[in-house]
Amino acid sequence: MSLMELIADKHLDRGLHVPEHKDLTSGLPIRRLPFAPMLVVPLSQHAGTPAIPIVREGQEVVRGEPIAKAAGFVSVPMHSPATGRVAKIALAPTARGDLSMAIYIAPYRAASQEVLYGAPQDIGHMTPEEIVQAVQNTGVVGLGGAAFPTHVKLKVPEGKKIDTVVVNGCECEPYLTTDHRVMLEQPAAVLHGARIAMRALGAPKAVIGVEDNKLDAVEALRDAIDAEAARGLTGITVESVPAKYPQGAEKMLVKVLLGREVPSRGLPADVGLAVFNVATLAQIGELLPVRQGLIERVVTVTGPGVRKPGNYLMALGTPLRWALEQADCSEQVSSVILGGPMMGPAVGSLEIPVTKGVTGILVLTHEQVNGHSRIYPCIHCAACVDVCPIHLNPSHLGMLARKDRYEEMEAEYHLMDCFECACCSYVCPSHIPLVQYFRVAKQMNRERKARA
């Protein structure tokens, strides 16, 4: 039976076939980016409470050393991405457009930058609680972009039972190829991380979902699974699914892979599942056995605005300006986006550092950005309704947003189920920025609840 015949007869019933633009970097192996003269490590690189500094200005640090501790359970520590000196602890710009506290580290130019912090630990004899604590100590968060602390997802909610770990290797956003390269180059680490997650959650099996535009990654993972089977390790399978955006969203993937539907406002744990990004588990598989922290990640630097696109392993805290200089950025840059073009935010400053949740740096020129700027009235064509993967009515939600009826959007029209995939904005012939309206509505509702 051919590999194509093994592809499950399952598909996403809504969504889009968007231009992929992955050929720019999908065939390029991971390369290390040189250290920037100054690394800026924000204390908030994750969902939850910011970390608390445990170093002082002027202090020398070694690569991998903890420099900030977790401030509670829904928080993670930070580790020094380079051997050097703490230049200052001060405010730094963020992708949100505001400022947050960060630790500035000046790497020593003559240092070998070897990771000098860590020690072996036997995961096979750890309890689930000890694994959760050990993962928190690594500082690993969701590397697919959400940056939710991974150890929190490894703790089974009270009253729930997890029977399957779902590993998300879809990477459906255009241009991005970090997960693709990780699966190709580090399949053993992916499987090791998956087994750690299975042990922590008490799940007997795991399934890795990969879109069928990455069949070489499917082959690499299956070869690694066969190698593990020769050592008596079983329970992990790989399934290829037809490529379609936004199949990488966890609710979409579990429906396609396993036929389970996560309830409105619910979590995968409600249907016995735990979902992790493939790069997240690869980091757990690499870092946990040696008791080290997350200090770098693979980032796709791509787009028409760079002359040396690639998948770069870069230190956390690397300023965007430095990364783009190494990728030979064009003079015609009009917009820089963190992540992919569908869900990634455009940044207003190149001094923003790379953080744990940054999957890509997309550089667009004036030719790509100078499109339709005028917004026309809704013509009720229902194109947005047809593509919404969670069966909302984006047109109606958009009209409510224009009238500032934010509470009604949430209470009666399931606003919070929207995960902002931007399919509706993409297909709208009137160029209505629907997903931006929804983000504003969510923020207004959050602020209203905070005041209450």
PyMOL commands that set and color helices and strands:
alter all, ss='L'
color gray80, all
select helices_A, chain A and resi 4-6+22-24+123-125+128-138+150-153+178-185+187-201+215-229+250-258+268-271+278-290+320-326+366-369+383-387+394-402+406-413+415-417+423-427+434-451
alter helices_A, ss='H'
color red, helices_A
select strands_A, chain A and resi 31-32+39-42+52-53+60-61+66-69+78-79+84-93+99-107+164-168+205-211+236-241+273-277+296-302+310-315+333-338+360-365
alter strands_A, ss='S'
color yellow, strands_A
deselect
rebuild
show_as cartoon
